[in-house]
Amino acid sequence: MPKMRLATIFDLQAWYARVRSDDRPVVWCSAFAPAEALVAAGLMPVYPENHAAMLGALSPTRDEQQPYSRAALAAAAQVGFSGPRLCNYALADLGVLAGGAASPLGALPEPQAFYACDSQCSVVARWGEAVARHFVGREIPHYILRAPAPGPLGHTPAQLAGFRGQLDTHLADIAHRFGTGSHVDRLAAVIAESAEANRLWQACIELGRTRPTPWTTWEMFSSMAPIVVARGFPEATEFYRRLHAELLQRVANGFAAVPDERRRIMWDAIPVWPRKRWLSRFCAERQVATVVSTYTHSWWFEFDPAAGLDGLCARYAWNTMNLPARQVLDWTIRLARDFAADGVICHWNRSCGIWNSYVKRRVQGLRDAGLAVYVLEADMVDATAFDETRIAGELAAFLA
């Protein structure tokens, strides 16, 4: 079992206290919204998806089978929200918003706008519509940045120009509506801050290549929060600077996150947040190190401050969920080989159809590439979808 926990922890409670104390208008964002442009435009981004992950990962009683998300999903159902139009991330967050369930944050700061970029999925736009209906009687402008589908060679210049045109229109409306003025003089500095945080985050997850690995994907999942919620702010950069230094010290000391590391595994797709600790212990007890994840690598941004909005648009117009299936398969195989992983645990996530479509389409390709594959059927925040007895038996056989 791991000898010690990371000392470098991002305090989400403190971050949200900092958000509440800020006098900028709050905008609720989908995870892959162009945060740097919104920060430069004078807004304070808040991410309901991160809130939903917290609801799944934390429990008021420290019982993994009773996370906050359990009551939140029930509360969402009681007020008429349901899948498949909304995933369980959205449902858990909306259950708290409806007032029927508790949150470790109490509640998110109330939004003055909602911003969604649909490169990740179509649910994010519907999520914003549900938020607007909740705040009936208040005008909550809802911006949807619609991403063009990239081809095998990426986006065409015309596609990116259209994407940039949408963003320009949104930013002009934001400046007019909220009186925040021009963003141009602030944009390069915000992008530079985000670029540095991302460089450090990439350096951290690249250390999973080390044998033995100084940390596992289970720790990486917990360390993702700043790159999601604080992109463009110095707090994220400072966190990853300290984390990188701690991980380098682990390597220098010969620290093994999994003592007597026997096998190296990749995790594919969104974590099973309620059972992350259980899965971590289960793997470590069998000397199995999960060293790389398609999920953590999806949060891999490279920005050029000099490229301004054009550079942001080139990056935010795509992510793992809207790339061609063959490209995602090849990328996944490369990651596994680069990190010397001999197998893949693919999370078949009951409530995320777009991830599942990719899992279904690439399982055979992974096996054809010589990788062992286990498809773990569960859910990102619904604890009832995790059949511990069945999964324990199947996973033990896979990791043997």
N, C-alpha and C positions, 0 to 999 in steps of 0.2 A: 504493500500500500504506500501511497505518497507520504513522505516524511513531514512535509510542512506545506502550509497554504501560502499563496502569494501574499506578500505584504502590501503590494500596490493595488488598492481597491478604489474604484470610482464611486463616490458617495452620491447615489441618485437622489436621495432625500435632500441633500444639500444643494444639488443642482436645481431641483424643482423649486426649492426655497429661493434660490437666486433668480430663477425665471419669474416667480411671483413678485419679487421686489423690483423687477425691471419695469420701466414706464413705457416700453414700446408695445404697440398693438400685438396681441397674441394671434398667431395663425396656426391652426391645426393642419399638419402636413402628412401626406403619405410618406413612407420611408425613403423613396427615391425621388422626392421633390427636389428641385434645384435650390438647396438650402442656402448656398452662398449668395445667390441673387436675391433671395428674400431677406437675408440678414443685411446685405448691403442696402436694400431698399427700406430699411428701418423697421423691419418686423422681427418678432421673436418667435421662432418656430418651436412647436411642441408636437410630439409624435404619438398619436394614439396607439400605433402598432407596438411601440416600446412599452407603453402602459399595459397593453394586453399581454405581452411577454412576461412582464413583471407579475401580472395576475396569475399566470400559469406557473411561474418559477417559485413564487413565495406562498407561504401558508400562514394564516394567523395562529395556528396551533403547531407549526413546524411538522405537520403530517403531510408527507408527499402526496398522499391520496386525497387530501382535502385542501387543495390550493384555493386561493381567492377566486380563481376562475370558475370553480365548481358552482358557487352561488351566483356568480355573475352571469354564467350561461343560462341558469334557471331563470334569473330575473329578466333576461332578454326575451326568453320564450314567453314569459308571462305577459309582456307588453306587445307581443305579436311579431317580434323579429325572428327570422329563421333562415336557414340555408336552403338551397345552395347559392342564392343571390348574395348572401353575406357569409363570409368564412367565420370560423370560431374566434379568430383575432377580433374581428369587427363585433361579433356578438358579445364577447366578454366585455369589451370596452363599452359598448352600448348598454349592457346590463347595469354597469356602474353608473353611467350617465343617467339612466332612467331612475336612479335612486333606489334600486332594489337590492344592492349588494355593496359590500365594503371594498375599499382599495387600500393598499399599503401607503398610498399617497394622499388618502382622504378623497381627493378628486383632482383632476387636471385643471389648470387655470382655464377659465372660460374663454372660448375663441371669439375673435372678432372677424375672422375669415377662415375659410377652409381651402387648402391647396392640394391638389392631387395630380401626380404624373402617372399615367396609366401604362408606362413601360413595364411595370411589374405585373399588373393584372387589371381586370375591369372592376374588381370588387371595390377598389379604393374610391372610385367615383361614386358608387352607390352608398358607400360608407358616409361620404360627405353629404349626400342627399338625406340620409337618416339623421345626421347631426343637425342639419338645417331644419328638419321637421320637428326635432326635439325643442329647438329654440324658437318655436312658433311665436310670432309677434315681434321678433327681433330680426333685423336684416343681417344675415350671415352670408356675405358674398362667397360663392363657390367657384373657384377657378379649376379648370381641368386642362392640363397640358397633355395633349394627345400625341403619343409617340408613333412615328411611322415604323412599319415593320422592316427591319434590315434584311438585305439579301445576303448571300454567301460572301460577298465582297464588302459588306457593310452598307451604310447609308449613302445615298447619292447626294451631291451638293444641293440639288433641288429639295430633297427631303429635309435636309438640315436647315435650309433657308426657311422652309415652311414652319419647322419646329421653332426656330428663332423668332419668326414673326409672331407666333402665338405668345411666346414669352414676353416679347416687347409690348404687345397689347396688354397683357396682364400687369406688367410692371407700370405702365402708364396709368392704368386704372387704379392700381394700388397707391401710386403717388398722389393722384387726384383725390381719391376717397379718404385717405388717411393723412394727407398733408405732409408726407415724409420727404418730399422733394426728390431731386435727382440722386441716383445711386452711383453714377459713374465714378465720382471721386473716391468712393469707398470700396468699390468692387475689387480692385486689384489687391488691396490689403486683406480683404476677407478671403479671397481665393488663395493667397499666399499662406495664410494661417491654416486653411483647410488642407492645402497641399502638403505642408510640413507634418501635420497630424497624420495624414494618410501615409506619408513616407515612413514615419515611425511605426505605424500600425502594421504596414507591410513588412517592415524589418522584424517586428515581433513574431508575426505568424510564420515568416520564413525560417525562424529558428526551430520550427518543428522538423526541419530536415536533419537536425543534429541527432546523432545516435550516441547515447540515449537521448531522447527528447527532453528538454528542460521543462516543457509543459505540454498539456494535452488539449484537445479541442474542447473538452468540458470546461477548462479554465478560459480558453479563448472565447467561448460563448458568453461567459460572464463579463469578459473584458471588452466586448463589442459595443457596449452602451454608448460611450462617448463618441464613437465614429458615427453613430446613428443620431444621437440627440444634440450633440454639441459641435458638429462640423462648422468650421468658420470661427470658433471661439478659442481663446488661448487656453481655457481649461482643458480642452481635449488634447491640445498639443503637449501641455505640461504632463498630463496623465501618461501619455504614451512615451514621453521622454523618460519618465521615472520607471515605467514598466519595462522598457527596453533595457535600461541599465540593470534592473533586477534580474532579468532573464539572462543577460550577458554574464552577470556574476554567477548565476546558477551554472552556466556552461563552464565558466572558469573553474568552479569548484567541483566539476564532475557530477553535479546533481542529476539524478534520474527521477523524472516525474513518476515513472513506473519502474520500481526496482526490478532488476533482472528482466528487463524488457525482452520479450520472447517473440512477439509478433507486432506488426505495425498495420493499422487499419485506417481507412478513410471513412468519414461520416458524410453521407449525401443527403442534402435537403435541410429543412428547418429542424431545430432541435425538438425533442419531446420535453418541453420545459418542466412539467411537473415531476418527471422521473429522471432528470439530468444527473442528480447525485446517485441514484440507484444504478444507472447505467455506468457512471464513472467507477463506482465501487466494483460492480460486476466485472468490468473489463480489467481493472487493476488487479483484482484477486487472481486473475488468470494470466498475469504478466503481459497483457495486451495493451499497447499504447495507441490511442486514436490520435494521429499526428497531423491530419489535414482534413479540411471540410470544404465542400463546395459552398456552404453557407457563409463561412467566414471570408472565403475568397471572393464571394459576390460583392462584399463591401471592400472593394479594391478600386480606389479612385486615383487617377493621376491627372493633375491639373497644371496648366501653365498660366500664371497670373497675367502674362502679357497677352494671352489669347482672349481674355475677357469673356463675354457672353457666348461668343462663338465656340470657345473651348468647353464651356459648361454644357452647351447644347450637344456638342459632339459626344460628350460622355453620358449625359443623362438620357439621351435618346435610346439607349440600349441598356440592358442588364441581362443576367442569366435567363430570366423568364421570357424574353422576347427574341432571343437569338435562334437561328435555325437549329433544329434538333441535332443534325450531324456535327455542327460546330460545338455544341454543348457536350456531346459524347466525346469528341476528340480532346476537348479541353479537360474533361473529367479524367480521361485515361492519362493524359500528360501529368496532371496533378498527382495521381496515384503513383506513377513511375518516378516523378521528381522527388517525392517524399518517401520512396521505397516502401510503399504500402502494398501488401500482398492481397488485400481484400477490401471490400466495400460494404458498409451497412447502409442500405438505402431505406430511408424513412418514407413509407407509404402513408402519407398524412391524410387522414379521413376528410378533412375539411378544406384542403388546399388543392383544388383541381388542377391548377396550372403546374405546380410542382409534380403532382402525380402523373400528369401526361408525359413529362420528361423522364421521370423514373421508369414508367412503363416502357417508353421507347428506347431507353438506353441499357436496360438490364442485360439483354442478350448481347449487346455490343461490348459491355464490360466483361462478360464471361468469355466472349470470343477473343478478347484481348489477354486472356489468361488470368483474370482476377476472380477470386472467389467472391460471391455476392450473397448477402442475406437481406431479404426484404422484411423490414420490421413494420408491422401494421399497427399504427397508433394515431395520435393526434397531437398537434402542437400545444394545446392548452386544455383539452378535455381529458381529465384524468381517468374517466370511466372507460375510455377507449384503449387503455393499456391493460392487457391481459397478462399479469405478471407471471402466472404459472406457465402459460403457453410460451411466452417470450423467453423466460428463463431457460426452459428446456431447449428451444430452438437455438437460442443464442449460444448456450453452452456447447452445443454440438458444432456450431459454426466456428467458434473460437478454439476448439480443441486442437 
